[in-house]
Amino acid sequence: MWNIIIDKDLNYPIDVTFNGLKVNYVPVSDDVIEVNCNDWPEFINQANSDFPSNIEISISMDLTELNTICSILYVRREKNKKYTRLLCMYPNVNWSSKWNGSLLVGNMAEQAVYTNLLLEDYDAQPKYNEDPYIIYNRNLKASETIEDQLLLALKEVNSAASQSEIALGNLVWKKEYEINEKLFSIEVVFPLLRRMGFLSVRYNHGSKEYGKDFVFSEITKFNVVINNAIQVKAGNINGGVKSQIDEIIGQLEDAFSLPYRELGSEGNKYISNFYVIISGLFTENAKEKIIYKIPKELKGSIFFIDRYKILELIDKYWNNYSDLYEHSMKL
């Protein structure tokens, strides 16, 4: 249990104890103290510590081995709600990038809506020769240890930085995309959807909702918002007995009839269109099954996108298709 004594006149913390033991701390401001949590594993290993209200604790952890763009971690509770604040400054000795700080931080701010992090503040072009920075917030769950959640938050920040680096540059097709579904999803499908201008793009990170690896929205020319879903597969898809195409077709009715929930919004959402995107090609017998086995009432709402189509979309929305196509054919 934390116990922090505040000087009423100075409105400043003057004594800090944790579980009855005195804590060495550094006062940063009237509501921020810095604690070296390398010396306090009991704190970061607790699932739901009795965290003090309206005080922010700067987590002094060694971030060198974590290869993170994050510079400083904070934990705070306001009105019984705990969250971590992540300050990322660039350049950062633990994170190397070919992009300058202004470009990287600016793009991370633009892409923040596509992450599980809440953008609090950023400055891509600070004055007085200061470093560009971005600050994210992430809510903490009582059921997990603070350490686990901090590490998860760091992972999400690194992912956000990596996605921005991909978005800033041209994509070079990797052979791994044809065998690694997660890599294909993160490095190709996710940033491509954002470049195409879709709204509320969410990647389910392996937690599939009835075949929905991605969900996203778009506004039609009639100014109507419709919701869509994508199922991603790596490599070629064939139409043999008990093949992946049978599995995909078998999930179609559930994908349309069962709703999903979007973070931060109320109510269920249903999809209007379903896309199957693969990093390979559909074989001839797979195409036959697609033609004859899809329920008639769903035809016109289901689309199959193979590698060639993905390359065309990348050419239109991302970079030079001819160079990418030639490179992919050489692999």
N, C-alpha and C positions, 0 to 999 in steps of 0.2 A: 504494500500500500504506500502510495506517495503522500507525503505531507510537506507542503510548501508554505512557509510563513512569509507573508507580504508586509513590508513596512507601510503602515497606513499613511504616514506623512509623505514618504517618497514614492509610494505605490510601486515598490520594487521588491523582488524576492531577496530575503536576507538569510533564509535557512531552508535547506532541503534535506529530507530524509526519505529513505525507501525501506519498507519493512523494518523500521526502527533503527536503521543504520544511517549514519551521516553520509551524504553524497557530496563528493567534490564536483562543483559545477562552476561554470563561467557565465555570469549575467551578460546577456547580449542586449536586451532592451527591457522595458517595463513588463513585457509579457512573453519574453523568450529567454530560456536558459539553455546552455550547451552542456550536455552530459556525455562523457566518454563511455559508450555502452560496451566497449570491449572489457571494461571492468565490471559490468553489471549484466551478466548473462541471464540473471533471474528476471530482469525486466523484459528483455526482448524475447524470452522464451515463454512468457506468460500468455495465456489465451485471451484473457480479459482482465487486465490489471485495473485496479481502482485508480483510474487516471484522473489527475486534477483538471478542473474545469478552467477554461479561458487562459490556459498557459500553453506555450509551445515549447517542446523539448527538441533541441537540435541533436540528432543522433550522430555522434562522432564515431564513425566506423571507418575501417581501412577499406577504401573502395578500389585500391590499386589492382588487386587480383581479380576483380569483378569485370574489368574492361567495360566500364560504364561511362556514358556521357554525363551522368548525374554527378554533381559536385557536392551537394549537401542534402541531407535528409532531415525532415522534421516530423514529429508526431504531435497532434493537437486534438483537443476535445472541446467542442462548443455545443452547448445544449444537449448533452448526452450523446453527441455524435462524434465519433473518432475518425480522423483521417490522417493520411500522411501527405506532406507537402514535399515536392521534389524540385530542387533548384538545379538547373542545368546551365552551366556556363561554358562558352567555347571561345578560344581553344581550351582543350582539356587534355592533360598529360595522359589520361587513361583511354582516350578515344581519338583515333586518327581518321581524318576524312580529307578527300581531295577538294571539298567545297569549303569556301571561306565561311566564317561564322555567321555573317549577315544572311547569306543565301540559305544556309542550313537551318538556322533558327527561324527565319521567315517562313520557310516551307513547312517546318514542323508545326508552326502556329496555324497555317492554313489547313493542314491535314489533321489537326487535333480532333475535329468532329468525328473522325473515322476510328478513333481509339477508345479504350475504356478509361481514359484519363480525362480529367476536367482541366481545361486551360484557365489558369488564373491571371497570368500576366506574362508579357514578353517585351523585349526591345531588341530588334534586329540591327538597329543602327544607333547605338547609344552615343551620347556626346562625351567629351572630355577623355577620349581614348580608353573608355571602359570596354569590357568584353561584352559581346551579345549574350543575352540570357533568355531562358524561358522557364516558367514555373508551372508545374502541374499539381493537381490535387487528386487523391485517390482514397475513397472511403475504405475503412478497415472493418473487417468482419470479426465479430466477437468469438466465433468458433475456431479461428485460426490463430496461431501464435503471431506476435508482432513481427518477429524475425522473418517468418515465412512470407508474410504479407509485404514486408519491405523488399525482400528479394524478388517477389513477384512484380512489385511495382517497378523495380529497377529493370527487370526483364522487359516490361511493357514500354518503358522509356527507351531502352535500346532498340526495341522493335520499331518504335515510332521514328527514331533517328535513321535507322536502316531503310525504312520505307521512304523517307524523304530523300535520301541519297539516290535511291532507285528512281523516284519520280523526277529528280533533277537531271538525271542522265539518260542516256540511251540504253536500251536493253540489249544485251547480248544473249542469245539463246543458249541454254546449257543442256547438255545431254541428260543431266540429272532430272530435268523437268519431266522426262518421259518415264521415270521410275519412282520419283518422289512426289507424291500428291501434295504434301504439306508445303514443300518448297515451291512447287508450281503455283499453289494457291497464294502464298505470301508474296512471292517475287514477281508474279505475272498477273494473275487474275485480280487480286486486290487493288494494286495501283492502277491497272488498266480500267477497272470500273470507276475509279475516282477521276481518271483523266477523261472518261467519257461523260462525266458530269452527272452521274447518278447520285441520288440522295440517300442518306441514312444507310450507307453501306456497312454491313456487319458480317464479320467472319466468325463462325461459331467455334473456331479453334478446336476442331475434333469432336465437339459435342453436337452431333447432328440432330436436327429436329425433323425427323421423318424425311431424310434425304436432303434437307436444306443446309448445305455447307455455307452458302451465302444468302443473305436476304438484303434487299435494297428497294428503293422506291424511285419513281420518276413522275414528272408532271407532263401529261399529254398536251397536245395542241388545243384541246378543249378545256385546259386548265383543271384537269382532274388528276388527283394523285392515285397511282396504282402501285401495288406491291408485287415484287417478283422474287424468285428464288433460283439458286444455282446449285447443282450437284457437280462436283469436280472429280474427275478420274485421271489417273496418270497412265500414259501409254495407249496402246491400241485397244479397241473394244471389239470383241467378236460376238457372233450369234450362235455359238454352240449350245449344247444341252447344259442347262443350269449355269449359263454364262452371266457376265456382269450386266449385259443388256436385259436379261430376264429379271435380274434383281432391280434394275432401274425402273423398268416398266411396271414391276410389281409394287413399287412405292409411289407411283404417280397419283393414284386416287387419294392416298393418305396425305400427300404433299399439298393437294388442293383443299381437301375437306377438313384437315386439322390445322388450327391457327398457330401463330407464333406470337410471342410478346416482344416488344421493342423496349430496350432499356430507357427509362425516363418518361415513358408514355403509358397511359392507361388503356385498358381494353385489348381485345384480341385483334390480330391482323390476319387477313386471308390473302393468298397470292392470286394474281391474275394470269401470270405467265411463269413457266418453268423452263430453265435452260440446263442442258447437260453439256458441260465443257470438258474436253479431254485434251491432253497434251500430245496425243497420237492421232490415229486415224480410225474410222469405223470400217470394218471389213464388209464385204458384200452381203454376207448372210446376216450381219448385224443390221444393215440397212433394210433388208427384207423384213426382219422382225419389227423394225421401227414402223415400217409402212403398214403392216397387217395386224400388229398386236396392240397398238395404241388405241384406247377406247375412242370411239367416234366423237363423243361429246367433248373430248379433250384436244382433239386435233385442231390446230390453229392457235393453241396456247402453249405448245411444247416445241422447243427448238433444240437442235443438236449442233454443237459448234466443235469442229475439230481443229487440229493444229494449223492447217492452211488458213482457215477463217480467222483464227487468233492472230496469225501473222499479218493478215490484211487489216485487222482492227488496230494492231500496234502501228502499222504503217500510217494509218489515218490519224490516230490520236496520240501517238508516242514518238516514233522515230522513223528512219528510212527503212522501208520494208525490203527493198531489193537487197541491201547489204545484209540484213538480218536473215532473209530467206536463203541467200547463198551460204551464209555461215552455218545455218541449221542443217542444210543439205550435206555439208562436208563432215558433219559429226557422225 
